[in-house]
Amino acid sequence: MTKKKKPSLADDIVRGLENAAAFLDGKPVKERVHVPDAINVKAIRRKLGMTQAQFCAAFGFDVRALREWEQGRRSPERTARAYLRVIAKAPGAVHRALAA
């Protein structure tokens, strides 16, 4: 009997990003995607030790939108919340995926 190889963290991240993208495009996915109703953007950014400008430059956000989210005047839309959750869980993978 052969032992099934456990997927690596990178495999899990790639599968999760593919499923999230498919879900947001309205396509069926094998796994259920959880997008939080609320997300603490400031806590994510601070955990990464980044300024607002650095965070926006690294992940493609508008600085004005980030400030609105952090100050509670606006909330990120569903797609942004899903993206922020991935950033919180695997910032390095997101950065590598976005690198030109």
N, C-alpha and C positions, 0 to 999 in steps of 0.2 A: 504494500500500500504506500503510495507516495503522499508526502505531506504537502498540503497546499501552501504556497508561498504567500506570506502576508504582504499586502501592498505597502510600498514605501510612503512616507509622508508626501513626497512630491507627487506620487501617483494619486493619492487621495485628494490633494489640492487641485490637480489638473481635472480629475473626474468631477470634483465639486464645482469648479469654474465652468466646465462644459455643461453640467446639469443646470446651474444657475442661469447661464446664457440661454439655454434651450427653454427653460421655464419662462423667462422674461420675454422670449420670442413667441410664447404661446404653444410651444411644442411639448409633446408628452415626455416625461422623464421617468427613469426607473426609480429614482429615490425622491423622497419628499424633501422639498426645500423649505427651510424655515427663515423667513425674513422678519426680524423683530419689528414690533410696532413703534418702538422708540429706541434710540441709540445715543450713547453719550460720546459725541464726537470729540469733545475736549479731552476726555479721559483717554481715548484712543491716541490722539495726537501727543498728549503729555507722556503716555507710556512709551511712545517711540522717541521721546526727547527731542521733538521737532518744534520749531516755531511755526506759526500759521503759514508764513511764506514758504518755508521749507516743505511742509506737509502738502501744500497746494501744488508746488512745483513737482514734487515726487509722484503724486498720485492724480494730477490733472484736475484739481478742483479750482473753482473761482474763489479768490480770497474773500470777496464780499459775501458770497454764499456761506462760506465756512464761518465767518464772523456772525452772521445771522443765526446759524445753527447753534453755535456755541453760546450765544447770548439768549437763546430761547425765543427769539422773535419769529423764527421759521423752523420747520422740521424738514429733514431730508425726505425726498420722495422715495417710494418703494425701491426703485432701482439703485439709488444712491445708498440706501440703508443696507441693501444686499452687498454692494461693493464695499462699504465701510466695514461690514462684518468680516468679509474676506481679508481686508487690510488688517483688522484687529487680530485675526487668527494666523495670518501668514504674510506679513508685510514684505519679507524678502522675496517670496515667490511672486507677489504682485509687481514689485519693483523690477525683477528679472523679466517678467512677462511684458512689461511696458518699455523696457530698454530698447533703444533704437539700434 
